[in-house]
Structure formats: C-alpha cells, structure tokens
Amino acid sequence: MAASVWSGYVTFGLISIPVKLFSAARSESIGFNQLHRECLSRLKQQMICPVHDRPVTRDEIVKGYEYEKDRYITVEADEIKKVEPKTAKAMEILEFVPVNQVDPVYFDASYHLVPDEPGKKAYQLLRAALEKSGYLGIAHVSMHNREYTVVLRPNGKGLMAHSMFYQNEVRKLEEIGGVDDVEVKDKELALANTLIESLAGNFDPSKYHDAFADQLRLLIEAKVQGQPVVESEKPAHMAPVVDLMAALKQSLEQMKKTPGKATAPVVEINAPKAQAGAKAHDEETASPSRSRRTASRPKR
C-alpha cells in the first residue's frame, strides 16, 4: 500500500472518523542528470559552510529564520511540534457549501481520504450525505508545517480532499490586466457556439497525453542507438485575426471536412496591408530549420 501523507481524524459535530490521506495524483516527467561536459561524470551537490569552508553533513544543519539582514534565529524540530495546532491530528469540518460556489482556481493538490476500520460506517455516512446534499465540506488540516483549508467531496465509493490556496495567494485577472470589455456581435456568438458544439464531447482523460514527453523519449532512443534526431513538426506562422466572421466560417468548413472530433484547426487570417511588411520580415528572419517532418521511431 502507498505511504500516507497524513493520518488523524475527520470530525463533524460529535462524529470522529479515523482516516489517512494519500496523494491522488502526481506529475510525471522525464528526468535528466547534470553531467560535467568535459568527462560526462555526474555532478554532486554539497552544502558548503562559507565560514569553515567545508561541506557540512545533514546532522549539522538546523532551520533558521532571517529576522534582520544577516541575523537569524534557529528553530528546532521539537519547537515546531510544540506549536502545532489541533488540526495536525484532527481535520475539523467547519462548514458545508454548495458545489458551484467553489472556484477551481483555489484547488491545489488532490488526496484520497481512506478510513481506518473503526471509522468505515461513519465515513460512508458522510460520503452519502455529501453526495445527496450537493454540498462540499470545508475543513482545516495541518501538515508539512502549514495549515491548509481543504475541500471534501464524494468520489465514487470514497471521499477526496483537495487542498486549497488562500485568497491572498490567488492572483485576480484585474491585477494582470490586458482583458477589456469588447462588444461581441450576435452572429459571431452564434458561429462560435456552433464551432464549440462541433467539438463537444464527454470528458475522457485517457485521450490526452504528454506529446512533448513522447518526443523526448524518441530523441533519447535515437541518441542511444546512434541515430540522428528527427525534428518534430512546427506550427505554422500565425497572424492576428482580422475578420472574425471569416475565421469562424473557415473553421466550421474545415471541421466539416475533418472526420470525428479532432483538434480544432488553426485558422490563419491575412493581416491588413499595413502589417504585411512586418509579416514578410518575420518569415524571412524565422529559423530556416522549420521542418514539417514528424518525429518517427528510429529503426532498430
């Protein structure tokens, strides 16, 4: 069984449910080691003390907080444990809120909430009640030296917990700017909706994969076998859409010619004459290696 990241109790009212948290998802990527280019030896990282000018071992390292420039206080692990809140062992449900009121931007990490044997009935009671009510549970839990707000929701036969960002950690669009109110015509909206419907379908996560990782694997296999690296297809040069109606109509025409619900085609609209010179210059200065070949698996 996978290792849990937290264990304790979920509490609501006078009910306590012994549970464990397990990571529900993890990011996967191809890892590269850092080598010395001259001899291809793998590099090592060391923690160096600049005062003693020597590497230090793990048991010589202590946490420190810089309260003034170059001035620190040290904090020991047992001191941190002393100030742990009660949420370090009890995930107290504070309230229940409607599902549609929680913006996904607040979601951080996902966890499976698994009950211990004595709490299985109460666990299923909570799961069934949440499912029937259409509410989410909002709770607090402390782990990794931080107190998190978490959302509890039913998922199949069990419960999931999603840790959340706090409001001050979420950036609002207004802080970034660049999005203005622009009038959209009814005909444009109707065509856009038609295009959306032509691509509509049920969500199936198995359809999606990391194409970049696939290309990296082909690159690695090619180099291991001493084969040349085949350049992948690059996107066509894009220009800003000038005639939105024409772009929508062209998109729909291309969708009709494409069997099934494939990825929406890229529609490139010619820029006005004022931009034509700039476009031509971009194409002339673009990398000459803009190959249209797709990466293929090297021959064995």
N, C-alpha and C positions, 0 to 999 in steps of 0.2 A: 504494500500500500504506500502511496505517496506520503511524504512528510507534511504534516500540517504546519501552517504559519502562525496559528493562534489556537488556543483552547481555553474554554471557560463556559460561561452560561449566557444564554439569551433569556432576558427577563421581560415580562409584561404583566402588569398587575401583580398578583401573588404567585404567578407561574414562573418557574425556573427550568430551563431546558439545557442540559449539558451538551455542548457541541464542540466541533473542531472546524476550523477554516482551512480550505485547501485552494490553492491557486487554480483558477478555472481556465486561464489562457496564458500563453507565453509567446513572446516574439521569437521567431527563428530567423537566423541569418547565417551566411557563410563567413566563417572566421578566418582571418589572416594573421599570421605571426609576423612580428617585426624582426628582420634579419639585418646583419651587417652586410652592406652591398659588396664589400671587398672579398669576404670569405664565406658569406651566406650562413654564418653562425647565428643562432637565435639569441637575441639580446635579453639581458636580465635587468630588472628594475630593482633598485635598492633605495632604502630610506637612509639618507646621509645627514648626520648632525653637522651643521656648518661650524659649530664651536669646537667640537672634538675632532672634526674632520675624519670621521669613520662611519661605516654602516652601523645602524642600530637594529637590535633584534626586536621581535614583536613584544616580548615581555618588558621591554624598556620604554614602550610607547604609552602615553597617557593622553586622555582627551583634554583639550584646552580651549578656553574661550577668550578671545581678544576683546577686552572691555575698553581699552585705550590703545593708541598706536603703539605696537610692540610691547604691550603689557598684557599678561594673561593670568587667568586663574585656572587651576586644574580641577577636573571633576572626575571622581572615581565611579565605577560601575555600581557599587553598593549605595552611593549617594543618590544616583539617579533612581535606583529601585525604591529608595525611601520616599520619594516624592511622586511615585506612580499614582494616578487617580484610580478610583474603584473600577473604572472601565477597562483597566488592564486585565481583569478577570471576569467582568460582567458586562455584557452587551445589552444595555438597557434600552428598550424601545420607548422613545419619548412621545411619539405621536404617529398617527396614520393619515396619509394624504392621498388624494386622487392620483392615479397613474399619469393622467395628462397634464398635471401641474409641474412635473419634474423635467426640466430641460436636459437633454442628453449631454450638453456641454459640461455639466457638472460631474459626469461619470468619469472615474479614473480607472481603477483595477477591478477585476471580477473574481469572485470566490464562490466555491461550493460550500454550503453550510451543511455539515453532516452531523446527525445526532449520535450521542452515545446510547447504549442500550436502554438505560433507565428513562431516557427522555423521548423515546420514539413516538409514543402516543401523543404527547403534548406537542411535539414537532409537527406531526401530521395534522393535528387540530389547527395549529397556527397557519400551516400551508393552505389547508382547505378554506379557512376563514378569509385569508387574503385573496384567494382565487375567487371566491363567491362575492366578496365585497367590492373588488376592483380597486382596492387601496394598496398602497405601499407602506411598509413600516420604516420609520426613520429612527435610527439608533446611533449611539456613540460607542466606539471601541478604541482602546489604546494598544498599539503595537509599534515596534521599531522606534521607540522614543517619540511618538507622536499620537495625538488623539484624533481619530477620524470620525467624520459623520458618514454613516453607511445607509444604503437603501436595501431593504429586504423585500424580495419578491418571489412569488411561486414560479417554479420552473419544472414542468413535468411532474415527477413524483417527489421532488425536493424543493429546497429553498436556495436562492442565490443571494449573495451580498455584494453590493457594488460600493467601493469606497468612493467618496466624492471630494471634489475640490471645494474649498470655502469660497464665499462670494468675492472676497478680496483677491483671490488667486485667479479669477476668471476675467479675461480682458473683454470689454464691451466693444462692439463694432465701431461705436462712435469715437472711441479712443484711437482707432486706426485710421478712420476716415476713408475717403475715396468712393463712397457709395452715396449717390444723390438721388433725389426723387425725380423720376423721369416718366413722362406720360406714355403709357402703352396703349396702342390702338386695339379696338375690339377684334379686328380682322387678324392682327398679329397674334393676339392672345389665343384666338380660335385655332390658328395654324399651329401654334406652339403646343396647344393641348392635343391636337391630332398627332403631332410628332411624338409626344410623350406616350400617348395611347399605343402607338405603333411599336414602342419599345417596352411596354408594360408587361410584367410577368410576376410570378411568385419568387420570393427571395430564396435562393438556393446557394449557400456558401460554398458548396463543392465546385461550383462553376468558376470560381475565382482563384487565381494563384499568382505567385510572385514571378512574373516573367523575367525580371532582372536577375533573380537568383538562378533561374534556368539558364540564362545566357552566361552567367558566371561559371556555372558547372560545366557548360560546353567549352568555355575558354580554358578552364583548369584541365579538363580531359584532353583537349587538344595539345596543351603545352606539355602534359605528362607524356604523351605519345610522340612528341616532337613534331606535331602538325602545325601548320600556320593557323593563326587566329582569323576566323571569318567575321567580317564586320556585319553587325545587325542592321536591319532597315531603319532608316532615319525618317522622321516626319517631314512632310512637305513644308515649304516655306509658307507661313501664314501671314495674312494681312488683315487689318481691322475690317469688320463687316460694315459695308456702306449701305447697301439696300437690304434691310432686314427681311422684308417680304419675299424678295427674290431668293434669299438664303434659305428661308423656311420651305418655300416651294421646291427648291432644288433638293433639299434634304429629304422631303417626302417622296419625290420622284426616285431618288436613289434607294430609299427604303423599300419601295415597291419592287425594284429590280433585285433586291437582296433577299434571298430565301431565309426564312426563320427570323429570329430576333437577334441580329448581330449587333455589334457595336455601331453606334450612330456614325455616319460618315462625316468626315471633316469637309466642310464647305468653304472654299476659298473664294472670296469676292474681290474682284479687281478694285484697287484703290483709285480714287479720283486722279486726274492728270497731275494735280499739284503734288501727289505722293508718288507718282510713277517713277520719277527720277530716283527718289530715295530707295524704292523697292529694287530698281535695277542695280543700284550701287550695292545693296545688301547681298544680292545674288552673286555679283562679281567678286565680292570680298569673302563670301562664305567658303568654308573649308572645301577643297577640291575632292576630299575623300567621302563625299556624301553618296555612299553606295546604297543601292536599293536591294542588295542581296540580303537574304535572311540567314541567320546562323544555322548551320546544319551539323548534325553529329559527325565527328571525324570518323573516317573509315578505319576499321581495325586491321 
